Amino acid sequence: MPEVFSDVKCELGESALWDARLSRFYWVDITGQKIYSRDWPSGPTRTLQLPDPVGSVALRAGGGLLAALRHSLVYCDIDSGDLEVVYTLETDLAGNRFNDGAVDPQGRFWFGSMDMAESQPTGTFYCFHPDRTVSASFGGIICSNGPAWSPDGRTVYHVDSTRQVVRAYDFEPGTGTVGQGRVFVCDEGEPWYPDGVTVDAEGFVWNCKWDGGRIVRYAPDGSVDRVVMVPVPRPTRCAFVGPDLSTLAVTSASIGLSADQLAQAPLSGQVLLLDPGCRGLATPWFAG
């Protein structure tokens, strides 16, 4: 049985993030417009209220966090409460918001947008560079999740949750160029949707399954290595945490679940800790 990390219950928990500098775990409640943190293993929980939904957070080399809000990227600090808007885009797309994101090994922040109705391919996969410029890699996304990189940094995994597909793209670390892509996992026909991904030190890909109550570990060739069942129907993202990166922290959601479903899965919305039997990769910091 997983351990419950915090008594915070999120409506739409996401963006599991480990900070080795501070021995601290971060996560967000997207619709609750909050960033949470808790010092490892049992410190107080801190909260930062934001003015918009927050899709994801990343560590900054300069201190604090980089967060992707609805249509803006902000620098923020959960300890001081400081918040600075550093970039805005897609303000002309009222039905869109930013969603999941992560930093590549070279210190660039990659994030995607999504159609909040999850019906139109209006999302784009972006890169925010340390010099505060933004470049678009590809579009046509309905609901962007990920990314995560292979240990050698030459493959990036990206999820379009609504289309039930995880793709693996060639990636050039030096330039940040996203190249040829291929289907890595296709969940079409399944009752669940692929959500957040992370990669362990062995190069295996862990993917949370929304409405599947499980996390699947895939080998680098896309074959299923392991299925880990969790006591929440909507796990959203996982991250390797702790001093030796040997614990898997899993965020989850309670949004959209009926009273009966919540009664059967009362841990929905909380952060769970699992023993994955392997270790993760160090969390990169945004270089800005």
Backbone as JSON, one array per atom type, in Angstrom:
{
  "sequence": "MPEVFSDVKCELGESALWDARLSRFYWVDITGQKIYSRDWPSGPTRTLQLPDPVGSVALRAGGGLLAALRHSLVYCDIDSGDLEVVYTLETDLAGNRFNDGAVDPQGRFWFGSMDMAESQPTGTFYCFHPDRTVSASFGGIICSNGPAWSPDGRTVYHVDSTRQVVRAYDFEPGTGTVGQGRVFVCDEGEPWYPDGVTVDAEGFVWNCKWDGGRIVRYAPDGSVDRVVMVPVPRPTRCAFVGPDLSTLAVTSASIGLSADQLAQAPLSGQVLLLDPGCRGLATPWFAG",
  "N": [[0.86, -1.2, 0.0], [0.63, 2.19, -0.88], [2.32, 4.99, 0.64], [0.91, 7.88, 2.12], [1.8, 11.08, 1.33], [1.12, 13.75, 1.96], [-1.5, 15.59, 3.61], [-2.9, 17.26, 2.01], [-5.51, 17.67, -0.29], [-5.9, 17.69, -3.6], [-7.77, 19.13, -6.3], [-7.01, 18.91, -8.98], [-4.27, 17.6, -9.0], [-0.83, 17.86, -9.91], [2.35, 17.99, -11.73], [4.63, 16.85, -10.28], [7.65, 17.33, -8.55], [11.05, 17.25, -7.73], [13.37, 18.78, -5.58], [16.62, 18.71, -5.09], [18.42, 20.43, -3.93], [17.2, 21.7, -1.76], [16.1, 19.57, -0.49], [13.33, 19.07, -1.0], [9.92, 18.66, -1.97], [7.82, 19.55, -4.61], [4.52, 20.29, -5.81], [1.49, 20.84, -7.73], [-1.85, 22.24, -7.69], [-3.78, 22.38, -10.29], [-6.36, 23.52, -11.06], [-7.04, 24.57, -8.63], [-5.25, 26.59, -8.46], [-2.79, 26.69, -7.11], [0.52, 26.31, -5.79], [2.26, 23.83, -4.07], [4.56, 22.89, -1.46], [6.74, 20.68, 0.3], [9.1, 19.99, 2.75], [11.47, 17.37, 2.77], [11.64, 14.59, 5.03], [9.22, 15.06, 6.23], [8.4, 17.71, 6.66], [6.86, 21.0, 7.18], [3.98, 21.91, 5.21], [3.96, 24.17, 2.57], [2.25, 26.84, 0.86], [1.51, 28.49, -2.18], [-0.56, 30.81, -3.46], [-1.92, 31.46, -6.64], [-2.67, 33.69, -9.43], [-3.9, 32.51, -11.6], [-4.81, 29.38, -13.26], [-2.32, 26.82, -12.8], [-0.16, 25.06, -14.7], [2.29, 23.69, -14.58], [5.48, 23.4, -12.86], [8.95, 24.33, -12.49], [12.38, 23.97, -11.45], [14.54, 26.71, -10.76], [17.8, 27.75, -11.62], [18.67, 30.14, -10.63], [17.32, 30.35, -8.29], [14.27, 29.7, -6.53], [11.24, 29.16, -8.44], [10.14, 28.39, -11.8], [7.1, 28.86, -13.33], [4.36, 27.67, -15.27], [1.6, 29.34, -16.07], [-1.84, 30.1, -16.94], [-1.7, 31.6, -19.43], [0.84, 32.57, -19.26], [4.33, 32.72, -18.35], [6.0, 32.58, -15.31], [8.3, 33.76, -12.83], [8.65, 32.62, -9.57], [8.43, 32.36, -5.97], [8.01, 30.22, -3.36], [8.58, 30.59, -0.72], [9.01, 33.35, -0.23], [6.87, 34.46, -1.52], [7.07, 35.98, -3.77], [6.4, 37.02, -7.15], [6.88, 37.17, -10.6], [5.99, 38.09, -13.79], [7.26, 36.82, -16.74], [6.92, 36.15, -19.39], [4.38, 36.17, -21.88], [1.98, 34.47, -23.85], [-0.19, 33.14, -26.44], [-2.47, 34.55, -25.78], [-4.52, 35.17, -27.42], [-5.93, 32.89, -27.73], [-8.52, 31.96, -26.29], [-9.63, 29.61, -25.36], [-7.56, 28.01, -24.65], [-4.95, 26.76, -22.44], [-1.81, 26.64, -20.65], [-0.1, 23.59, -19.95], [1.46, 20.69, -18.85], [5.04, 20.59, -18.16], [8.69, 20.59, -18.41], [12.23, 20.65, -17.6], [14.98, 20.42, -19.8], [18.12, 18.53, -20.01], [19.98, 20.49, -20.63], [19.09, 22.83, -19.54], [16.87, 24.2, -20.57], [13.41, 25.13, -20.63], [10.66, 23.23, -21.39], [7.35, 23.22, -22.5], [3.82, 22.63, -22.91], [0.75, 23.58, -24.56], [-2.86, 23.37, -24.31], [-6.18, 22.54, -25.46], [-8.77, 23.49, -23.5], [-11.28, 22.34, -23.56], [-10.67, 19.96, -24.61], [-11.04, 19.12, -27.29], [-10.22, 20.29, -29.68], [-7.37, 20.59, -31.87], [-5.49, 22.66, -30.85], [-3.23, 23.04, -29.41], [0.27, 23.65, -28.65], [3.73, 22.76, -28.62], [6.24, 24.12, -26.78], [9.43, 25.82, -26.3], [11.07, 27.44, -23.72], [13.66, 29.56, -23.47], [16.77, 30.18, -21.68], [17.43, 32.87, -22.14], [15.09, 34.17, -22.11], [13.51, 33.97, -24.4], [11.1, 32.46, -26.61], [10.45, 29.53, -28.43], [8.6, 27.68, -30.86], [7.97, 24.25, -31.23], [6.35, 22.08, -32.31], [2.92, 21.78, -33.39], [-0.66, 21.2, -33.33], [-1.68, 19.76, -31.19], [-3.9, 18.29, -28.83], [-4.17, 17.84, -26.0], [-1.49, 18.51, -24.18], [1.08, 16.71, -22.58], [3.85, 15.7, -20.45], [7.17, 16.98, -21.07], [9.67, 14.27, -21.14], [13.04, 13.1, -20.86], [15.35, 10.77, -22.34], [18.09, 9.0, -20.71], [20.51, 9.63, -22.1], [19.81, 11.98, -23.26], [18.96, 12.18, -25.88], [16.52, 11.45, -26.8], [13.22, 12.58, -26.63], [10.25, 12.33, -24.84], [6.84, 12.76, -25.46], [3.42, 13.48, -24.73], [0.18, 13.24, -26.07], [-2.59, 13.45, -24.53], [-5.4, 13.27, -24.98], [-5.54, 12.1, -27.47], [-4.57, 9.67, -26.8], [-1.89, 8.8, -26.98], [1.63, 8.29, -26.73], [4.54, 9.75, -27.82], [7.85, 9.31, -29.12], [10.54, 11.35, -29.74], [13.33, 12.16, -31.81], [16.07, 13.96, -30.48], [18.17, 16.74, -30.37], [20.62, 17.5, -28.25], [22.41, 19.74, -28.06], [21.4, 21.86, -29.67], [18.72, 21.8, -29.12], [16.87, 20.87, -30.91], [13.95, 19.34, -32.04], [13.41, 16.34, -33.58], [12.64, 13.73, -35.86], [9.69, 11.91, -35.15], [8.08, 9.12, -33.48], [5.51, 6.72, -32.8], [5.41, 5.75, -29.53], [3.92, 4.62, -27.42], [0.65, 3.48, -27.74], [-2.53, 3.95, -26.62], [-5.03, 3.69, -27.63], [-8.37, 2.61, -27.64], [-8.27, 1.65, -25.1], [-9.63, 2.07, -21.74], [-8.46, 4.17, -20.45], [-6.32, 7.13, -20.25], [-3.17, 8.27, -21.35], [-1.07, 10.09, -19.18], [1.06, 12.11, -17.27], [4.68, 11.72, -17.63], [7.79, 10.15, -16.68], [11.31, 9.42, -16.61], [13.44, 6.75, -15.69], [16.69, 5.91, -14.18], [17.59, 3.8, -15.65], [16.61, 4.2, -18.11], [14.0, 3.53, -18.59], [10.54, 4.22, -19.13], [8.09, 5.79, -17.23], [4.65, 5.98, -17.05], [1.75, 7.61, -16.12], [-1.65, 6.61, -15.9], [-4.53, 8.1, -16.57], [-7.75, 7.61, -15.36], [-7.16, 4.99, -15.28], [-6.07, 3.98, -12.99], [-3.41, 3.21, -12.57], [0.17, 2.92, -13.07], [2.36, 2.58, -15.69], [5.35, 0.99, -16.52], [7.57, 1.3, -19.11], [9.82, -0.34, -21.31], [12.74, 0.87, -23.12], [12.18, 0.18, -25.78], [9.48, 0.36, -25.97], [7.95, -1.74, -25.05], [5.91, -3.29, -22.5], [7.07, -3.28, -19.26], [6.3, -3.4, -16.61], [3.4, -3.14, -14.54], [2.02, -0.98, -12.28], [-0.35, -0.87, -9.91], [-2.42, 1.63, -8.47], [-4.12, 3.2, -5.68], [-5.89, 5.14, -6.61], [-8.02, 6.42, -9.11], [-7.19, 8.32, -10.94], [-4.23, 8.93, -11.43], [-1.72, 11.34, -12.07], [0.91, 12.41, -12.52], [4.32, 11.43, -12.05], [7.35, 11.35, -10.08], [10.78, 10.81, -9.31], [12.01, 10.83, -6.08], [13.53, 11.97, -2.97], [16.62, 11.5, -1.07], [18.26, 9.62, -2.41], [16.89, 9.28, -4.74], [15.09, 7.14, -4.92], [12.46, 6.76, -4.36], [9.14, 6.86, -5.56], [7.09, 9.49, -6.21], [3.71, 10.28, -6.57], [1.33, 12.27, -8.07], [-2.2, 13.07, -7.99], [-5.68, 13.23, -9.05], [-8.9, 14.49, -8.12], [-10.92, 15.62, -9.48], [-13.94, 15.59, -11.31], [-14.76, 13.08, -10.46], [-17.3, 10.92, -9.22], [-19.45, 10.94, -6.29], [-19.64, 8.32, -5.34], [-17.37, 7.16, -6.53], [-15.35, 8.63, -5.27], [-15.77, 7.8, -2.68], [-14.96, 5.18, -2.87], [-12.35, 5.54, -3.55], [-10.74, 7.17, -1.59], [-8.28, 8.49, -1.37], [-7.88, 10.01, -3.57], [-6.58, 12.81, -5.25], [-4.52, 13.25, -3.54], [-0.94, 13.11, -2.74], [0.99, 10.32, -3.34], [3.37, 7.9, -2.16], [5.59, 5.56, -3.49], [7.47, 2.47, -3.65], [9.6, 2.0, -6.17], [11.54, 0.21, -6.91], [13.77, 0.96, -8.31], [15.97, 3.63, -9.4], [15.78, 7.19, -10.0], [16.47, 9.9, -12.32], [18.51, 12.83, -11.9], [16.95, 15.97, -11.2], [16.86, 18.45, -13.62], [17.76, 21.97, -13.65], [16.19, 25.01, -14.62], [18.02, 27.24, -16.58], [17.88, 29.99, -16.39]],
  "CA": [[0.0, 0.0, 0.0], [1.44, 3.4, -0.92], [2.3, 5.92, 1.76], [0.36, 9.2, 1.8], [2.84, 12.06, 1.63], [0.57, 14.99, 2.51], [-2.95, 15.56, 3.78], [-3.51, 18.14, 1.02], [-6.28, 17.0, -1.32], [-6.03, 18.56, -4.78], [-8.78, 18.83, -7.31], [-6.25, 18.44, -10.14], [-2.86, 17.57, -8.63], [0.06, 17.65, -11.07], [3.7, 18.56, -11.73], [5.51, 16.34, -9.23], [8.97, 17.92, -8.8], [11.97, 17.08, -6.61], [14.45, 19.76, -5.46], [17.68, 18.12, -4.27], [19.11, 21.5, -3.21], [16.5, 21.99, -0.51], [15.41, 18.34, -0.05], [11.94, 19.55, -0.99], [9.05, 18.19, -3.02], [6.81, 20.51, -5.07], [3.45, 19.85, -6.69], [0.52, 21.91, -7.96], [-3.26, 21.97, -7.96], [-3.98, 23.23, -11.47], [-7.59, 24.3, -10.98], [-7.0, 25.3, -7.36], [-4.33, 27.71, -8.67], [-1.85, 26.69, -5.99], [1.74, 25.51, -5.73], [2.55, 23.32, -2.73], [5.87, 22.28, -1.24], [6.96, 20.07, 1.62], [10.47, 19.55, 2.94], [11.58, 15.93, 2.96], [10.51, 13.76, 4.61], [7.97, 15.33, 6.96], [8.36, 19.11, 7.06], [5.58, 21.69, 6.99], [3.52, 22.16, 3.84], [3.82, 25.58, 2.2], [1.3, 27.05, -0.24], [1.55, 29.76, -2.89], [-1.77, 31.04, -4.24], [-1.6, 32.12, -7.89], [-3.84, 34.37, -10.01], [-4.44, 31.72, -12.71], [-4.44, 27.96, -13.19], [-0.89, 26.57, -12.96], [-0.02, 23.76, -15.34], [3.52, 23.0, -14.19], [6.55, 24.19, -12.25], [10.3, 23.84, -12.71], [13.38, 24.59, -10.61], [15.39, 27.73, -11.39], [19.17, 27.81, -11.11], [18.79, 31.4, -9.92], [16.53, 30.29, -7.06], [12.82, 29.71, -6.71], [10.61, 28.32, -9.45], [9.52, 28.87, -13.02], [5.78, 28.25, -13.4], [3.54, 27.93, -16.45], [0.21, 29.62, -15.71], [-2.75, 29.87, -18.06], [-1.1, 32.16, -20.66], [2.07, 33.28, -18.91], [5.4, 32.09, -17.6], [6.33, 33.47, -14.2], [9.25, 33.39, -11.8], [7.97, 32.75, -8.29], [9.14, 31.79, -4.82], [6.98, 29.82, -2.41], [8.96, 31.06, 0.61], [8.83, 34.8, -0.12], [5.62, 34.87, -2.16], [7.35, 36.83, -4.93], [5.93, 36.53, -8.45], [7.23, 38.07, -11.69], [5.62, 37.59, -15.11], [8.41, 37.0, -17.63], [6.55, 35.96, -20.8], [2.99, 35.82, -22.13], [1.66, 34.08, -25.23], [-1.49, 32.49, -26.67], [-3.56, 35.32, -25.18], [-5.59, 35.22, -28.41], [-6.61, 31.6, -27.72], [-9.23, 31.98, -25.0], [-9.96, 28.26, -24.93], [-6.34, 27.28, -24.34], [-4.1, 27.06, -21.28], [-0.59, 25.85, -20.59], [-0.24, 22.39, -19.13], [2.67, 20.1, -18.29], [6.33, 21.07, -18.65], [9.88, 20.08, -17.72], [13.5, 21.22, -18.05], [15.87, 19.44, -20.42], [19.41, 18.5, -19.33], [20.76, 21.7, -20.94], [18.55, 23.96, -18.81], [15.75, 24.85, -21.25], [12.1, 24.71, -20.13], [9.74, 22.83, -22.45], [5.99, 23.14, -21.99], [2.82, 22.55, -23.96], [-0.57, 24.13, -24.31], [-3.95, 22.44, -24.58], [-7.56, 23.0, -25.55], [-9.39, 23.11, -22.22], [-12.42, 21.46, -23.85], [-10.06, 18.73, -25.12], [-11.71, 18.71, -28.53], [-9.59, 20.88, -30.85], [-5.9, 20.48, -31.85], [-4.98, 24.04, -30.8], [-2.07, 23.1, -28.53], [1.62, 23.74, -29.23], [4.85, 22.38, -27.76], [7.14, 25.27, -26.79], [10.65, 25.85, -25.51], [11.42, 28.73, -23.13], [15.11, 29.56, -23.36], [17.28, 30.98, -20.56], [17.48, 34.3, -22.47], [13.68, 34.62, -22.06], [12.85, 33.85, -25.69], [10.29, 31.26, -26.76], [10.34, 28.97, -29.77], [7.6, 26.62, -30.99], [8.54, 23.06, -31.86], [5.31, 21.53, -33.18], [1.55, 22.07, -32.96], [-1.65, 20.17, -33.59], [-1.86, 18.97, -29.97], [-5.16, 18.53, -28.12], [-3.83, 17.98, -24.57], [-0.06, 18.25, -24.09], [1.66, 16.26, -21.32], [5.29, 15.53, -20.57], [8.01, 15.95, -21.68], [10.72, 13.64, -20.36], [14.16, 12.77, -21.74], [16.14, 9.57, -22.1], [19.31, 9.34, -19.97], [21.52, 10.26, -22.95], [19.29, 13.26, -23.72], [18.77, 12.18, -27.34], [15.12, 11.14, -27.09], [12.27, 13.26, -25.77], [8.93, 11.71, -24.85], [5.75, 13.73, -25.37], [2.12, 12.84, -24.66], [-1.1, 13.91, -26.36], [-3.45, 12.59, -23.71], [-6.71, 13.06, -25.59], [-5.36, 11.15, -28.58], [-4.14, 8.41, -26.17], [-0.63, 8.39, -27.59], [2.92, 8.81, -26.29], [5.49, 9.7, -28.93], [9.27, 9.49, -28.85], [11.13, 12.17, -30.8], [14.77, 12.41, -31.81], [16.34, 15.25, -29.84], [19.56, 17.16, -30.44], [20.83, 18.23, -27.0], [23.11, 21.01, -28.2], [20.57, 22.9, -30.28], [17.34, 21.69, -28.69], [16.03, 20.59, -32.07], [13.12, 18.15, -31.98], [13.44, 15.76, -34.91], [11.65, 12.74, -36.27], [8.95, 11.29, -34.07], [7.45, 7.82, -33.71], [4.6, 6.31, -31.73], [6.07, 4.94, -28.5], [2.83, 3.88, -26.78], [-0.69, 3.84, -28.2], [-3.55, 3.44, -25.71], [-6.34, 3.74, -28.28], [-9.2, 1.45, -27.33], [-8.24, 1.41, -23.66], [-10.53, 2.98, -21.01], [-7.66, 5.19, -19.77], [-5.59, 8.1, -21.07], [-1.81, 8.5, -20.86], [-0.88, 11.42, -18.59], [2.45, 12.52, -17.11], [5.73, 10.72, -17.8], [9.14, 10.39, -16.19], [12.26, 8.39, -17.05], [14.34, 6.36, -14.6], [18.12, 5.89, -14.51], [17.82, 2.72, -16.6], [16.04, 4.6, -19.4], [12.63, 3.07, -18.73], [9.58, 5.32, -19.09], [6.95, 5.6, -16.35], [3.53, 6.76, -17.55], [0.51, 7.55, -15.35], [-2.84, 6.38, -16.72], [-5.74, 8.77, -16.1], [-8.89, 6.7, -15.4], [-6.67, 3.61, -15.33], [-5.65, 3.55, -11.67], [-2.16, 2.48, -12.7], [1.33, 3.5, -13.7], [3.0, 1.55, -16.5], [6.77, 1.17, -16.83], [7.88, 0.8, -20.45], [11.21, -0.45, -21.73], [13.03, 1.84, -24.19], [11.59, -0.22, -27.06], [8.04, 0.54, -25.9], [7.26, -2.9, -24.48], [5.52, -3.13, -21.11], [7.94, -3.96, -18.3], [5.66, -3.55, -15.31], [2.2, -2.35, -14.27], [1.89, -0.71, -10.84], [-1.68, -0.39, -9.6], [-2.46, 2.62, -7.4], [-5.49, 3.27, -5.14], [-6.59, 6.32, -7.11], [-8.29, 6.18, -10.53], [-6.63, 9.35, -11.81], [-2.86, 9.39, -11.21], [-1.46, 12.34, -13.11], [2.33, 12.54, -12.85], [5.19, 10.85, -11.04], [8.73, 11.84, -10.06], [11.65, 10.13, -8.36], [12.29, 11.8, -5.02], [14.31, 11.49, -1.84], [18.06, 11.72, -1.18], [18.87, 8.74, -3.41], [15.96, 9.19, -5.87], [14.6, 5.76, -4.97], [11.03, 6.77, -4.05], [8.32, 7.43, -6.62], [5.98, 10.31, -5.74], [2.66, 10.3, -7.58], [0.22, 13.19, -7.85], [-3.46, 12.51, -8.46], [-6.78, 14.17, -9.2], [-10.25, 14.11, -7.69], [-11.86, 16.33, -10.34], [-14.78, 14.79, -12.19], [-15.14, 11.8, -9.88], [-18.59, 10.94, -8.54], [-19.39, 10.69, -4.84], [-19.37, 6.89, -5.15], [-15.97, 6.93, -6.89], [-14.53, 9.2, -4.21], [-15.91, 6.95, -1.5], [-14.17, 3.98, -3.13], [-10.94, 5.93, -3.71], [-10.67, 8.4, -0.79], [-6.97, 9.13, -1.48], [-7.84, 10.8, -4.81], [-6.17, 14.19, -5.05], [-3.36, 13.32, -2.66], [0.35, 12.64, -3.23], [1.31, 8.99, -2.83], [4.77, 7.49, -2.28], [5.74, 4.14, -3.81], [8.82, 1.93, -3.82], [9.59, 1.53, -7.55], [12.57, -0.79, -7.15], [14.83, 1.51, -9.16], [16.25, 5.03, -9.09], [15.5, 8.14, -11.05], [17.5, 10.82, -12.8], [18.51, 14.12, -11.21], [16.08, 16.99, -11.79], [17.6, 19.61, -14.14], [17.28, 23.32, -13.29], [16.14, 26.0, -15.69], [19.29, 27.99, -16.47], [17.63, 31.42, -16.33]],
  "C": [[0.89, 1.25, 0.0], [1.31, 4.21, 0.37], [1.72, 7.25, 1.29], [1.36, 10.25, 2.26], [2.31, 13.31, 2.33], [-0.93, 14.86, 2.65], [-3.66, 16.53, 2.84], [-4.25, 17.31, -0.03], [-6.51, 17.98, -2.47], [-7.23, 18.15, -5.63], [-8.09, 18.25, -8.54], [-4.76, 18.54, -9.82], [-1.99, 17.22, -9.83], [1.47, 18.12, -10.73], [4.55, 18.15, -10.53], [6.96, 16.74, -9.54], [9.84, 17.8, -7.56], [13.1, 18.1, -6.69], [15.51, 19.2, -4.51], [18.42, 19.18, -3.46], [18.54, 21.69, -1.82], [15.89, 20.74, 0.12], [13.91, 18.63, 0.1], [11.19, 18.99, -2.19], [8.0, 19.26, -3.32], [5.73, 19.77, -5.86], [2.44, 20.98, -6.81], [-0.9, 21.34, -7.94], [-3.65, 22.93, -9.08], [-5.2, 24.12, -11.3], [-7.7, 25.05, -9.67], [-6.06, 26.48, -7.38], [-3.32, 27.85, -7.54], [-0.62, 25.85, -6.31], [1.94, 25.1, -4.28], [4.0, 22.85, -2.66], [5.9, 21.68, 0.16], [8.39, 19.59, 1.69], [10.49, 18.08, 3.31], [12.17, 15.6, 4.33], [9.19, 14.15, 5.24], [7.9, 16.77, 7.46], [6.99, 19.73, 6.87], [5.25, 21.87, 5.51], [3.35, 23.65, 3.63], [2.92, 25.69, 0.99], [1.53, 28.42, -0.85], [0.31, 29.85, -3.76], [-1.41, 31.87, -5.47], [-2.85, 32.74, -8.51], [-4.53, 33.59, -11.12], [-4.15, 30.25, -12.47], [-2.95, 27.77, -13.48], [-0.69, 25.15, -13.48], [1.19, 22.98, -14.88], [4.49, 23.97, -13.57], [7.89, 23.52, -12.54], [11.24, 24.58, -11.77], [14.19, 25.61, -11.41], [16.78, 27.7, -10.77], [19.38, 29.07, -10.29], [18.0, 31.45, -8.63], [15.04, 30.37, -7.34], [12.39, 28.82, -7.86], [10.28, 29.11, -10.71], [8.19, 28.13, -13.13], [5.08, 28.64, -14.7], [2.09, 28.1, -15.99], [-0.66, 29.5, -16.96], [-2.15, 30.34, -19.38], [0.21, 32.86, -20.37], [3.06, 32.36, -18.22], [5.84, 33.07, -16.52], [7.49, 32.88, -13.39], [8.54, 33.59, -10.47], [8.77, 32.04, -7.21], [8.11, 31.48, -3.74], [7.31, 30.3, -0.99], [8.68, 32.55, 0.79], [7.48, 35.27, -0.66], [5.82, 35.73, -3.38], [6.86, 36.17, -6.2], [6.24, 37.58, -9.51], [6.84, 37.43, -13.02], [6.78, 37.87, -16.07], [8.07, 36.79, -19.09], [5.07, 35.63, -20.87], [2.83, 35.42, -23.59], [0.36, 33.3, -25.23], [-2.64, 33.26, -26.02], [-4.73, 35.46, -26.14], [-6.39, 33.92, -28.46], [-7.3, 31.43, -26.37], [-9.54, 30.59, -24.47], [-8.76, 27.42, -24.55], [-5.78, 27.63, -22.96], [-2.84, 26.23, -21.39], [-0.81, 24.68, -19.65], [1.14, 21.94, -18.66], [3.94, 20.68, -18.91], [7.47, 20.48, -17.84], [11.11, 20.72, -18.34], [14.36, 20.12, -18.65], [17.25, 19.49, -19.74], [20.3, 19.71, -19.6], [20.18, 22.96, -20.3], [17.5, 24.76, -19.52], [14.44, 24.29, -20.72], [11.18, 24.45, -21.31], [8.35, 22.65, -21.84], [5.02, 23.12, -23.16], [1.53, 23.22, -23.55], [-1.63, 23.11, -24.72], [-5.26, 23.18, -24.76], [-8.28, 22.54, -24.29], [-10.63, 22.24, -22.4], [-11.96, 20.09, -24.35], [-10.78, 18.2, -26.36], [-11.0, 19.2, -29.79], [-8.06, 20.8, -30.73], [-5.23, 21.85, -31.87], [-3.73, 24.17, -29.93], [-0.75, 23.09, -29.29], [2.64, 23.35, -28.18], [5.93, 23.44, -27.9], [8.42, 25.0, -26.0], [10.89, 27.28, -25.03], [12.91, 28.68, -22.81], [15.57, 30.43, -22.19], [17.37, 32.48, -20.85], [16.09, 34.92, -22.57], [13.03, 34.7, -23.44], [12.11, 32.53, -25.74], [10.3, 30.82, -28.21], [9.32, 27.84, -29.75], [8.21, 25.44, -31.74], [7.54, 22.4, -32.81], [3.95, 21.82, -32.57], [0.63, 20.89, -33.22], [-1.95, 19.28, -32.4], [-3.23, 19.29, -29.36], [-4.87, 18.76, -26.64], [-2.39, 17.54, -24.37], [0.32, 17.82, -22.67], [3.11, 15.83, -21.55], [5.92, 16.92, -20.68], [8.92, 15.28, -20.65], [11.79, 13.15, -21.33], [14.82, 11.46, -21.35], [17.43, 9.96, -21.37], [20.4, 9.98, -20.81], [21.05, 11.58, -23.55], [18.96, 13.31, -25.2], [17.37, 11.73, -27.78], [14.25, 11.92, -26.11], [10.91, 12.61, -25.96], [7.86, 12.78, -24.63], [4.42, 12.99, -25.47], [1.04, 13.76, -25.2], [-2.16, 13.03, -25.72], [-4.77, 12.27, -24.39], [-6.63, 12.06, -26.73], [-4.85, 9.78, -28.1], [-2.83, 7.89, -26.76], [0.55, 9.07, -26.91], [3.87, 8.67, -27.47], [6.91, 9.92, -28.43], [9.88, 10.24, -30.04], [12.66, 12.17, -30.67], [15.02, 13.81, -31.26], [17.83, 15.54, -29.92], [19.87, 18.02, -29.22], [21.45, 19.61, -27.17], [22.23, 22.14, -28.68], [19.14, 22.9, -29.75], [16.38, 21.43, -29.83], [15.27, 19.29, -31.87], [12.99, 17.6, -33.4], [12.3, 14.8, -35.17], [11.0, 12.09, -35.07], [8.37, 9.94, -34.47], [6.5, 7.54, -32.55], [5.35, 5.38, -30.79], [5.06, 4.05, -27.79], [1.52, 4.38, -27.37], [-1.71, 3.15, -27.29], [-4.95, 3.5, -26.33], [-7.11, 2.44, -28.01], [-9.21, 1.09, -25.86], [-9.17, 2.4, -22.95], [-9.79, 4.1, -20.29], [-6.93, 6.06, -20.78], [-4.19, 8.28, -20.51], [-1.66, 9.93, -20.36], [0.62, 11.67, -18.44], [3.45, 11.37, -17.22], [7.0, 11.15, -17.07], [10.0, 9.22, -16.64], [13.19, 8.05, -15.89], [15.78, 6.24, -15.1], [18.48, 4.79, -15.5], [17.24, 3.03, -17.97], [14.64, 4.09, -19.63], [11.67, 4.24, -18.46], [8.39, 4.94, -18.22], [5.83, 6.54, -16.78], [2.28, 6.52, -16.69], [-0.68, 7.41, -16.29], [-4.08, 6.97, -16.05], [-6.94, 7.86, -16.38], [-8.45, 5.24, -15.53], [-6.23, 3.08, -13.99], [-4.33, 2.8, -11.67], [-1.06, 3.37, -13.27], [2.03, 2.37, -14.43], [4.45, 1.94, -16.76], [7.07, 0.5, -18.16], [9.39, 0.72, -20.66], [11.47, 0.56, -22.85], [12.49, 1.47, -25.56], [10.07, -0.12, -27.07], [7.27, -0.64, -25.34], [6.97, -2.66, -23.0], [6.44, -3.95, -20.22], [7.19, -4.29, -17.03], [4.41, -2.67, -15.25], [2.07, -2.22, -12.75], [0.5, -0.13, -10.6], [-1.61, 0.58, -8.42], [-3.91, 2.79, -6.95], [-6.23, 4.56, -5.48], [-6.84, 6.11, -8.61], [-7.58, 7.15, -11.46], [-5.24, 9.81, -11.34], [-2.46, 10.29, -12.36], [0.01, 12.47, -13.5], [3.15, 11.92, -11.71], [6.6, 11.4, -11.18], [9.51, 11.04, -9.03], [12.17, 11.16, -7.36], [13.11, 11.13, -3.92], [15.8, 11.62, -2.1], [18.74, 10.85, -2.23], [17.95, 8.48, -4.6], [15.39, 7.78, -6.04], [13.14, 5.64, -4.56], [10.28, 7.42, -5.2], [7.14, 8.17, -6.0], [4.97, 10.47, -6.87], [1.59, 11.31, -7.2], [-1.05, 12.58, -8.45], [-4.54, 13.58, -8.47], [-8.07, 13.59, -8.63], [-11.32, 14.71, -8.6], [-12.64, 15.36, -11.21], [-15.22, 13.45, -11.64], [-16.47, 11.94, -9.13], [-18.4, 10.71, -7.04], [-19.07, 9.23, -4.56], [-17.91, 6.58, -5.47], [-15.04, 7.46, -5.81], [-14.61, 8.38, -2.93], [-15.07, 5.68, -1.65], [-12.68, 4.29, -3.23], [-10.7, 7.23, -2.94], [-9.32, 9.11, -0.84], [-6.84, 9.98, -2.75], [-7.53, 12.25, -4.51], [-4.94, 14.34, -4.18], [-2.09, 12.83, -3.36], [0.66, 11.32, -2.54], [2.78, 8.69, -3.06], [4.84, 5.98, -2.45], [7.21, 3.76, -3.82], [8.9, 1.34, -5.22], [10.63, 0.44, -7.84], [13.66, -0.34, -8.09], [15.02, 2.97, -8.76], [15.98, 5.91, -10.3], [16.71, 8.95, -11.45], [17.4, 12.13, -12.03], [17.63, 15.12, -11.95], [16.93, 18.15, -12.32], [16.96, 20.92, -13.69], [17.23, 24.19, -14.53], [17.31, 26.97, -15.49], [19.1, 29.49, -16.4], [17.48, 31.93, -14.91]]
}
